[in-house]
Amino acid sequence: MRYRICEQLGAKIKRVRKKAKISQEKLAEQAKMHASTLGRIERGESNPPVYTVYKIVKALKVSLPEIFSFR
């Protein structure tokens, strides 16, 4: 089941990642997760636990509020 919030979160992570010019594979490595997991999150197919989002945010060097602002 897909939720709009998951799609928005995934899209935001993808935008920030691309802006930072980091590949999915590199971000996944830095966040200590599998690249396919990150791909599912970016596509909005996964409802990631808070700790997973935290690891992604730290790897991207942004803040949680920045990731959760869906503008």
HTML snippet that shows the backbone in 3Dmol.js (N, CA, C, O; Angstrom):
<script src="https://3Dmol.org/build/3Dmol-min.js"></script>
<div id="view" style="width:600px;height:400px;position:relative"></div>
<script>
const pdb = `
ATOM      1  N   MET A   1       0.840  -1.180   0.000  1.00  0.00           N
ATOM      2  CA  MET A   1       0.000   0.000   0.000  1.00  0.00           C
ATOM      3  C   MET A   1       0.887   1.247   0.000  1.00  0.00           C
ATOM      4  O   MET A   1       1.824   1.344   0.792  1.00  0.00           O
ATOM      5  N   ARG A   2       0.597   2.179  -0.869  1.00  0.00           N
ATOM      6  CA  ARG A   2       1.365   3.410  -0.958  1.00  0.00           C
ATOM      7  C   ARG A   2       0.628   4.534  -0.258  1.00  0.00           C
ATOM      8  O   ARG A   2      -0.587   4.686  -0.389  1.00  0.00           O
ATOM      9  N   TYR A   3       1.380   5.306   0.476  1.00  0.00           N
ATOM     10  CA  TYR A   3       0.836   6.477   1.156  1.00  0.00           C
ATOM     11  C   TYR A   3       1.477   7.723   0.556  1.00  0.00           C
ATOM     12  O   TYR A   3       2.660   7.722   0.216  1.00  0.00           O
ATOM     13  N   ARG A   4       0.695   8.770   0.432  1.00  0.00           N
ATOM     14  CA  ARG A   4       1.188  10.020  -0.153  1.00  0.00           C
ATOM     15  C   ARG A   4       2.417  10.536   0.586  1.00  0.00           C
ATOM     16  O   ARG A   4       3.354  11.020  -0.049  1.00  0.00           O
ATOM     17  N   ILE A   5       2.433  10.444   1.899  1.00  0.00           N
ATOM     18  CA  ILE A   5       3.558  10.946   2.683  1.00  0.00           C
ATOM     19  C   ILE A   5       4.843  10.192   2.321  1.00  0.00           C
ATOM     20  O   ILE A   5       5.917  10.790   2.276  1.00  0.00           O
ATOM     21  N   CYS A   6       4.741   8.905   2.068  1.00  0.00           N
ATOM     22  CA  CYS A   6       5.912   8.109   1.677  1.00  0.00           C
ATOM     23  C   CYS A   6       6.413   8.543   0.305  1.00  0.00           C
ATOM     24  O   CYS A   6       7.619   8.611   0.067  1.00  0.00           O
ATOM     25  N   GLU A   7       5.484   8.835  -0.591  1.00  0.00           N
ATOM     26  CA  GLU A   7       5.861   9.300  -1.927  1.00  0.00           C
ATOM     27  C   GLU A   7       6.537  10.663  -1.844  1.00  0.00           C
ATOM     28  O   GLU A   7       7.525  10.909  -2.535  1.00  0.00           O
ATOM     29  N   GLN A   8       6.009  11.554  -0.999  1.00  0.00           N
ATOM     30  CA  GLN A   8       6.595  12.884  -0.837  1.00  0.00           C
ATOM     31  C   GLN A   8       7.979  12.798  -0.209  1.00  0.00           C
ATOM     32  O   GLN A   8       8.906  13.483  -0.642  1.00  0.00           O
ATOM     33  N   LEU A   9       8.116  11.961   0.805  1.00  0.00           N
ATOM     34  CA  LEU A   9       9.401  11.789   1.471  1.00  0.00           C
ATOM     35  C   LEU A   9      10.426  11.229   0.491  1.00  0.00           C
ATOM     36  O   LEU A   9      11.547  11.730   0.415  1.00  0.00           O
ATOM     37  N   GLY A  10      10.056  10.211  -0.244  1.00  0.00           N
ATOM     38  CA  GLY A  10      10.967   9.610  -1.216  1.00  0.00           C
ATOM     39  C   GLY A  10      11.392  10.596  -2.291  1.00  0.00           C
ATOM     40  O   GLY A  10      12.562  10.644  -2.669  1.00  0.00           O
ATOM     41  N   ALA A  11      10.447  11.379  -2.783  1.00  0.00           N
ATOM     42  CA  ALA A  11      10.755  12.373  -3.809  1.00  0.00           C
ATOM     43  C   ALA A  11      11.712  13.430  -3.266  1.00  0.00           C
ATOM     44  O   ALA A  11      12.619  13.872  -3.971  1.00  0.00           O
ATOM     45  N   LYS A  12      11.512  13.829  -2.029  1.00  0.00           N
ATOM     46  CA  LYS A  12      12.381  14.838  -1.416  1.00  0.00           C
ATOM     47  C   LYS A  12      13.792  14.288  -1.229  1.00  0.00           C
ATOM     48  O   LYS A  12      14.768  14.976  -1.526  1.00  0.00           O
ATOM     49  N   ILE A  13      13.905  13.068  -0.745  1.00  0.00           N
ATOM     50  CA  ILE A  13      15.223  12.444  -0.580  1.00  0.00           C
ATOM     51  C   ILE A  13      15.927  12.376  -1.931  1.00  0.00           C
ATOM     52  O   ILE A  13      17.116  12.682  -2.026  1.00  0.00           O
ATOM     53  N   LYS A  14      15.209  11.982  -2.965  1.00  0.00           N
ATOM     54  CA  LYS A  14      15.791  11.890  -4.304  1.00  0.00           C
ATOM     55  C   LYS A  14      16.257  13.256  -4.803  1.00  0.00           C
ATOM     56  O   LYS A  14      17.346  13.368  -5.365  1.00  0.00           O
ATOM     57  N   ARG A  15      15.438  14.305  -4.603  1.00  0.00           N
ATOM     58  CA  ARG A  15      15.819  15.659  -5.032  1.00  0.00           C
ATOM     59  C   ARG A  15      17.093  16.122  -4.328  1.00  0.00           C
ATOM     60  O   ARG A  15      18.007  16.651  -4.959  1.00  0.00           O
ATOM     61  N   VAL A  16      17.138  15.916  -3.016  1.00  0.00           N
ATOM     62  CA  VAL A  16      18.309  16.337  -2.236  1.00  0.00           C
ATOM     63  C   VAL A  16      19.538  15.540  -2.668  1.00  0.00           C
ATOM     64  O   VAL A  16      20.625  16.099  -2.808  1.00  0.00           O
ATOM     65  N   ARG A  17      19.368  14.247  -2.877  1.00  0.00           N
ATOM     66  CA  ARG A  17      20.481  13.401  -3.313  1.00  0.00           C
ATOM     67  C   ARG A  17      21.014  13.860  -4.662  1.00  0.00           C
ATOM     68  O   ARG A  17      22.225  13.982  -4.845  1.00  0.00           O
ATOM     69  N   LYS A  18      20.117  14.114  -5.603  1.00  0.00           N
ATOM     70  CA  LYS A  18      20.543  14.543  -6.936  1.00  0.00           C
ATOM     71  C   LYS A  18      21.208  15.912  -6.896  1.00  0.00           C
ATOM     72  O   LYS A  18      22.184  16.158  -7.605  1.00  0.00           O
ATOM     73  N   LYS A  19      20.674  16.804  -6.061  1.00  0.00           N
ATOM     74  CA  LYS A  19      21.260  18.140  -5.911  1.00  0.00           C
ATOM     75  C   LYS A  19      22.690  18.023  -5.378  1.00  0.00           C
ATOM     76  O   LYS A  19      23.569  18.791  -5.767  1.00  0.00           O
ATOM     77  N   ALA A  20      22.911  17.061  -4.491  1.00  0.00           N
ATOM     78  CA  ALA A  20      24.244  16.820  -3.927  1.00  0.00           C
ATOM     79  C   ALA A  20      25.132  16.008  -4.877  1.00  0.00           C
ATOM     80  O   ALA A  20      26.307  15.776  -4.590  1.00  0.00           O
ATOM     81  N   LYS A  21      24.565  15.580  -6.005  1.00  0.00           N
ATOM     82  CA  LYS A  21      25.295  14.799  -7.012  1.00  0.00           C
ATOM     83  C   LYS A  21      25.882  13.515  -6.429  1.00  0.00           C
ATOM     84  O   LYS A  21      27.051  13.187  -6.634  1.00  0.00           O
ATOM     85  N   ILE A  22      25.022  12.800  -5.694  1.00  0.00           N
ATOM     86  CA  ILE A  22      25.397  11.528  -5.090  1.00  0.00           C
ATOM     87  C   ILE A  22      24.544  10.437  -5.735  1.00  0.00           C
ATOM     88  O   ILE A  22      23.334  10.603  -5.890  1.00  0.00           O
ATOM     89  N   SER A  23      25.156   9.353  -6.101  1.00  0.00           N
ATOM     90  CA  SER A  23      24.396   8.240  -6.677  1.00  0.00           C
ATOM     91  C   SER A  23      23.629   7.512  -5.568  1.00  0.00           C
ATOM     92  O   SER A  23      23.955   7.623  -4.386  1.00  0.00           O
ATOM     93  N   GLN A  24      22.609   6.770  -5.983  1.00  0.00           N
ATOM     94  CA  GLN A  24      21.862   5.950  -5.018  1.00  0.00           C
ATOM     95  C   GLN A  24      22.793   4.977  -4.315  1.00  0.00           C
ATOM     96  O   GLN A  24      22.698   4.776  -3.104  1.00  0.00           O
ATOM     97  N   GLU A  25      23.673   4.389  -5.066  1.00  0.00           N
ATOM     98  CA  GLU A  25      24.589   3.397  -4.503  1.00  0.00           C
ATOM     99  C   GLU A  25      25.497   4.022  -3.445  1.00  0.00           C
ATOM    100  O   GLU A  25      25.721   3.440  -2.383  1.00  0.00           O
ATOM    101  N   LYS A  26      26.018   5.213  -3.746  1.00  0.00           N
ATOM    102  CA  LYS A  26      26.919   5.894  -2.805  1.00  0.00           C
ATOM    103  C   LYS A  26      26.161   6.310  -1.548  1.00  0.00           C
ATOM    104  O   LYS A  26      26.661   6.133  -0.437  1.00  0.00           O
ATOM    105  N   LEU A  27      24.964   6.860  -1.714  1.00  0.00           N
ATOM    106  CA  LEU A  27      24.171   7.258  -0.550  1.00  0.00           C
ATOM    107  C   LEU A  27      23.816   6.045   0.291  1.00  0.00           C
ATOM    108  O   LEU A  27      23.891   6.094   1.519  1.00  0.00           O
ATOM    109  N   ALA A  28      23.433   4.967  -0.356  1.00  0.00           N
ATOM    110  CA  ALA A  28      23.090   3.747   0.376  1.00  0.00           C
ATOM    111  C   ALA A  28      24.297   3.252   1.173  1.00  0.00           C
ATOM    112  O   ALA A  28      24.166   2.845   2.328  1.00  0.00           O
ATOM    113  N   GLU A  29      25.455   3.290   0.551  1.00  0.00           N
ATOM    114  CA  GLU A  29      26.679   2.874   1.235  1.00  0.00           C
ATOM    115  C   GLU A  29      26.946   3.764   2.456  1.00  0.00           C
ATOM    116  O   GLU A  29      27.257   3.263   3.536  1.00  0.00           O
ATOM    117  N   GLN A  30      26.826   5.070   2.281  1.00  0.00           N
ATOM    118  CA  GLN A  30      27.075   6.013   3.373  1.00  0.00           C
ATOM    119  C   GLN A  30      26.057   5.855   4.501  1.00  0.00           C
ATOM    120  O   GLN A  30      26.385   6.042   5.673  1.00  0.00           O
ATOM    121  N   ALA A  31      24.813   5.507   4.138  1.00  0.00           N
ATOM    122  CA  ALA A  31      23.749   5.330   5.136  1.00  0.00           C
ATOM    123  C   ALA A  31      23.720   3.898   5.685  1.00  0.00           C
ATOM    124  O   ALA A  31      22.889   3.565   6.531  1.00  0.00           O
ATOM    125  N   LYS A  32      24.629   3.068   5.198  1.00  0.00           N
ATOM    126  CA  LYS A  32      24.724   1.671   5.641  1.00  0.00           C
ATOM    127  C   LYS A  32      23.411   0.907   5.423  1.00  0.00           C
ATOM    128  O   LYS A  32      22.843   0.308   6.336  1.00  0.00           O
ATOM    129  N   MET A  33      22.966   0.964   4.168  1.00  0.00           N
ATOM    130  CA  MET A  33      21.759   0.232   3.779  1.00  0.00           C
ATOM    131  C   MET A  33      21.952  -0.297   2.368  1.00  0.00           C
ATOM    132  O   MET A  33      22.896   0.086   1.677  1.00  0.00           O
ATOM    133  N   HIS A  34      21.075  -1.156   1.954  1.00  0.00           N
ATOM    134  CA  HIS A  34      21.151  -1.722   0.613  1.00  0.00           C
ATOM    135  C   HIS A  34      20.584  -0.716  -0.385  1.00  0.00           C
ATOM    136  O   HIS A  34      19.602  -0.034  -0.091  1.00  0.00           O
ATOM    137  N   ALA A  35      21.194  -0.623  -1.550  1.00  0.00           N
ATOM    138  CA  ALA A  35      20.751   0.319  -2.576  1.00  0.00           C
ATOM    139  C   ALA A  35      19.311   0.065  -3.003  1.00  0.00           C
ATOM    140  O   ALA A  35      18.592   1.013  -3.318  1.00  0.00           O
ATOM    141  N   SER A  36      18.873  -1.194  -3.022  1.00  0.00           N
ATOM    142  CA  SER A  36      17.489  -1.482  -3.420  1.00  0.00           C
ATOM    143  C   SER A  36      16.502  -0.947  -2.375  1.00  0.00           C
ATOM    144  O   SER A  36      15.389  -0.549  -2.720  1.00  0.00           O
ATOM    145  N   THR A  37      16.904  -0.938  -1.113  1.00  0.00           N
ATOM    146  CA  THR A  37      16.049  -0.366  -0.061  1.00  0.00           C
ATOM    147  C   THR A  37      15.896   1.134  -0.275  1.00  0.00           C
ATOM    148  O   THR A  37      14.792   1.672  -0.187  1.00  0.00           O
ATOM    149  N   LEU A  38      16.997   1.796  -0.553  1.00  0.00           N
ATOM    150  CA  LEU A  38      16.946   3.236  -0.826  1.00  0.00           C
ATOM    151  C   LEU A  38      16.091   3.511  -2.056  1.00  0.00           C
ATOM    152  O   LEU A  38      15.324   4.474  -2.077  1.00  0.00           O
ATOM    153  N   GLY A  39      16.216   2.681  -3.072  1.00  0.00           N
ATOM    154  CA  GLY A  39      15.401   2.847  -4.277  1.00  0.00           C
ATOM    155  C   GLY A  39      13.918   2.754  -3.978  1.00  0.00           C
ATOM    156  O   GLY A  39      13.130   3.546  -4.496  1.00  0.00           O
ATOM    157  N   ARG A  40      13.526   1.789  -3.143  1.00  0.00           N
ATOM    158  CA  ARG A  40      12.107   1.646  -2.768  1.00  0.00           C
ATOM    159  C   ARG A  40      11.633   2.869  -1.987  1.00  0.00           C
ATOM    160  O   ARG A  40      10.507   3.331  -2.172  1.00  0.00           O
ATOM    161  N   ILE A  41      12.489   3.386  -1.121  1.00  0.00           N
ATOM    162  CA  ILE A  41      12.129   4.583  -0.350  1.00  0.00           C
ATOM    163  C   ILE A  41      11.937   5.761  -1.302  1.00  0.00           C
ATOM    164  O   ILE A  41      10.944   6.482  -1.203  1.00  0.00           O
ATOM    165  N   GLU A  42      12.876   5.961  -2.221  1.00  0.00           N
ATOM    166  CA  GLU A  42      12.780   7.084  -3.155  1.00  0.00           C
ATOM    167  C   GLU A  42      11.558   6.979  -4.062  1.00  0.00           C
ATOM    168  O   GLU A  42      11.004   8.001  -4.466  1.00  0.00           O
ATOM    169  N   ARG A  43      11.137   5.782  -4.381  1.00  0.00           N
ATOM    170  CA  ARG A  43       9.941   5.603  -5.223  1.00  0.00           C
ATOM    171  C   ARG A  43       8.646   5.672  -4.419  1.00  0.00           C
ATOM    172  O   ARG A  43       7.558   5.610  -4.992  1.00  0.00           O
ATOM    173  N   GLY A  44       8.753   5.800  -3.103  1.00  0.00           N
ATOM    174  CA  GLY A  44       7.558   5.879  -2.259  1.00  0.00           C
ATOM    175  C   GLY A  44       6.912   4.534  -2.034  1.00  0.00           C
ATOM    176  O   GLY A  44       5.748   4.467  -1.640  1.00  0.00           O
ATOM    177  N   GLU A  45       7.645   3.457  -2.276  1.00  0.00           N
ATOM    178  CA  GLU A  45       7.100   2.107  -2.116  1.00  0.00           C
ATOM    179  C   GLU A  45       7.323   1.555  -0.719  1.00  0.00           C
ATOM    180  O   GLU A  45       6.827   0.479  -0.387  1.00  0.00           O
ATOM    181  N   SER A  46       8.067   2.285   0.099  1.00  0.00           N
ATOM    182  CA  SER A  46       8.413   1.810   1.430  1.00  0.00           C
ATOM    183  C   SER A  46       8.066   2.869   2.466  1.00  0.00           C
ATOM    184  O   SER A  46       8.180   4.068   2.211  1.00  0.00           O
ATOM    185  N   ASN A  47       7.645   2.415   3.628  1.00  0.00           N
ATOM    186  CA  ASN A  47       7.380   3.292   4.757  1.00  0.00           C
ATOM    187  C   ASN A  47       8.538   3.078   5.739  1.00  0.00           C
ATOM    188  O   ASN A  47       8.448   2.247   6.642  1.00  0.00           O
ATOM    189  N   PRO A  48       9.631   3.841   5.551  1.00  0.00           N
ATOM    190  CA  PRO A  48      10.839   3.557   6.315  1.00  0.00           C
ATOM    191  C   PRO A  48      10.707   3.939   7.791  1.00  0.00           C
ATOM    192  O   PRO A  48      10.025   4.906   8.131  1.00  0.00           O
ATOM    193  N   PRO A  49      11.359   3.176   8.658  1.00  0.00           N
ATOM    194  CA  PRO A  49      11.393   3.545  10.078  1.00  0.00           C
ATOM    195  C   PRO A  49      12.137   4.864  10.266  1.00  0.00           C
ATOM    196  O   PRO A  49      12.950   5.252   9.427  1.00  0.00           O
ATOM    197  N   VAL A  50      11.861   5.529  11.343  1.00  0.00           N
ATOM    198  CA  VAL A  50      12.483   6.819  11.633  1.00  0.00           C
ATOM    199  C   VAL A  50      14.009   6.705  11.621  1.00  0.00           C
ATOM    200  O   VAL A  50      14.690   7.592  11.107  1.00  0.00           O
ATOM    201  N   TYR A  51      14.544   5.632  12.177  1.00  0.00           N
ATOM    202  CA  TYR A  51      15.991   5.484  12.222  1.00  0.00           C
ATOM    203  C   TYR A  51      16.588   5.396  10.813  1.00  0.00           C
ATOM    204  O   TYR A  51      17.685   5.902  10.578  1.00  0.00           O
ATOM    205  N   THR A  52      15.900   4.778   9.903  1.00  0.00           N
ATOM    206  CA  THR A  52      16.376   4.694   8.517  1.00  0.00           C
ATOM    207  C   THR A  52      16.401   6.082   7.886  1.00  0.00           C
ATOM    208  O   THR A  52      17.359   6.441   7.201  1.00  0.00           O
ATOM    209  N   VAL A  53      15.350   6.858   8.117  1.00  0.00           N
ATOM    210  CA  VAL A  53      15.312   8.235   7.604  1.00  0.00           C
ATOM    211  C   VAL A  53      16.460   9.035   8.225  1.00  0.00           C
ATOM    212  O   VAL A  53      17.117   9.820   7.542  1.00  0.00           O
ATOM    213  N   TYR A  54      16.692   8.832   9.505  1.00  0.00           N
ATOM    214  CA  TYR A  54      17.777   9.524  10.202  1.00  0.00           C
ATOM    215  C   TYR A  54      19.130   9.194   9.565  1.00  0.00           C
ATOM    216  O   TYR A  54      19.955  10.089   9.376  1.00  0.00           O
ATOM    217  N   LYS A  55      19.364   7.933   9.234  1.00  0.00           N
ATOM    218  CA  LYS A  55      20.629   7.534   8.611  1.00  0.00           C
ATOM    219  C   LYS A  55      20.790   8.202   7.238  1.00  0.00           C
ATOM    220  O   LYS A  55      21.888   8.624   6.874  1.00  0.00           O
ATOM    221  N   ILE A  56      19.706   8.292   6.492  1.00  0.00           N
ATOM    222  CA  ILE A  56      19.740   8.932   5.174  1.00  0.00           C
ATOM    223  C   ILE A  56      20.048  10.420   5.323  1.00  0.00           C
ATOM    224  O   ILE A  56      20.879  10.968   4.599  1.00  0.00           O
ATOM    225  N   VAL A  57      19.369  11.065   6.269  1.00  0.00           N
ATOM    226  CA  VAL A  57      19.556  12.493   6.524  1.00  0.00           C
ATOM    227  C   VAL A  57      21.009  12.783   6.910  1.00  0.00           C
ATOM    228  O   VAL A  57      21.608  13.739   6.418  1.00  0.00           O
ATOM    229  N   LYS A  58      21.564  11.962   7.783  1.00  0.00           N
ATOM    230  CA  LYS A  58      22.958  12.150   8.198  1.00  0.00           C
ATOM    231  C   LYS A  58      23.910  11.957   7.020  1.00  0.00           C
ATOM    232  O   LYS A  58      24.877  12.705   6.879  1.00  0.00           O
ATOM    233  N   ALA A  59      23.649  10.973   6.186  1.00  0.00           N
ATOM    234  CA  ALA A  59      24.499  10.721   5.024  1.00  0.00           C
ATOM    235  C   ALA A  59      24.411  11.876   4.017  1.00  0.00           C
ATOM    236  O   ALA A  59      25.394  12.198   3.350  1.00  0.00           O
ATOM    237  N   LEU A  60      23.234  12.493   3.913  1.00  0.00           N
ATOM    238  CA  LEU A  60      23.050  13.627   3.008  1.00  0.00           C
ATOM    239  C   LEU A  60      23.534  14.939   3.611  1.00  0.00           C
ATOM    240  O   LEU A  60      23.667  15.941   2.908  1.00  0.00           O
ATOM    241  N   LYS A  61      23.797  14.929   4.919  1.00  0.00           N
ATOM    242  CA  LYS A  61      24.243  16.131   5.644  1.00  0.00           C
ATOM    243  C   LYS A  61      23.219  17.252   5.566  1.00  0.00           C
ATOM    244  O   LYS A  61      23.551  18.408   5.303  1.00  0.00           O
ATOM    245  N   VAL A  62      21.952  16.876   5.806  1.00  0.00           N
ATOM    246  CA  VAL A  62      20.863  17.847   5.894  1.00  0.00           C
ATOM    247  C   VAL A  62      20.126  17.608   7.206  1.00  0.00           C
ATOM    248  O   VAL A  62      20.445  16.673   7.941  1.00  0.00           O
ATOM    249  N   SER A  63      19.144  18.450   7.498  1.00  0.00           N
ATOM    250  CA  SER A  63      18.388  18.299   8.738  1.00  0.00           C
ATOM    251  C   SER A  63      17.083  17.542   8.485  1.00  0.00           C
ATOM    252  O   SER A  63      16.581  17.489   7.363  1.00  0.00           O
ATOM    253  N   LEU A  64      16.557  16.966   9.548  1.00  0.00           N
ATOM    254  CA  LEU A  64      15.250  16.298   9.440  1.00  0.00           C
ATOM    255  C   LEU A  64      14.169  17.275   8.976  1.00  0.00           C
ATOM    256  O   LEU A  64      13.392  16.927   8.086  1.00  0.00           O
ATOM    257  N   PRO A  65      14.085  18.497   9.549  1.00  0.00           N
ATOM    258  CA  PRO A  65      13.055  19.421   9.057  1.00  0.00           C
ATOM    259  C   PRO A  65      13.182  19.723   7.572  1.00  0.00           C
ATOM    260  O   PRO A  65      12.176  19.896   6.885  1.00  0.00           O
ATOM    261  N   GLU A  66      14.413  19.786   7.073  1.00  0.00           N
ATOM    262  CA  GLU A  66      14.602  20.040   5.635  1.00  0.00           C
ATOM    263  C   GLU A  66      14.027  18.894   4.811  1.00  0.00           C
ATOM    264  O   GLU A  66      13.383  19.141   3.791  1.00  0.00           O
ATOM    265  N   ILE A  67      14.241  17.671   5.218  1.00  0.00           N
ATOM    266  CA  ILE A  67      13.722  16.511   4.488  1.00  0.00           C
ATOM    267  C   ILE A  67      12.199  16.452   4.555  1.00  0.00           C
ATOM    268  O   ILE A  67      11.554  16.014   3.602  1.00  0.00           O
ATOM    269  N   PHE A  68      11.627  16.886   5.664  1.00  0.00           N
ATOM    270  CA  PHE A  68      10.177  16.811   5.827  1.00  0.00           C
ATOM    271  C   PHE A  68       9.438  18.069   5.376  1.00  0.00           C
ATOM    272  O   PHE A  68       8.234  18.185   5.605  1.00  0.00           O
ATOM    273  N   SER A  69      10.135  19.015   4.737  1.00  0.00           N
ATOM    274  CA  SER A  69       9.439  20.150   4.141  1.00  0.00           C
ATOM    275  C   SER A  69       9.225  19.813   2.670  1.00  0.00           C
ATOM    276  O   SER A  69      10.172  19.762   1.886  1.00  0.00           O
ATOM    277  N   PHE A  70       7.983  19.588   2.316  1.00  0.00           N
ATOM    278  CA  PHE A  70       7.650  19.068   0.977  1.00  0.00           C
ATOM    279  C   PHE A  70       7.264  20.174   0.003  1.00  0.00           C
ATOM    280  O   PHE A  70       6.260  20.051  -0.699  1.00  0.00           O
ATOM    281  N   ARG A  71       8.020  21.217  -0.051  1.00  0.00           N
ATOM    282  CA  ARG A  71       7.719  22.302  -0.999  1.00  0.00           C
ATOM    283  C   ARG A  71       8.466  22.108  -2.276  1.00  0.00           C
ATOM    284  O   ARG A  71       8.340  22.919  -3.193  1.00  0.00           O
TER     285      ARG A  71
END
`;
const viewer = $3Dmol.createViewer("view");
viewer.addModel(pdb, "pdb");
viewer.setStyle({}, {cartoon: {color: "spectrum"}});
viewer.zoomTo();
viewer.render();
</script>
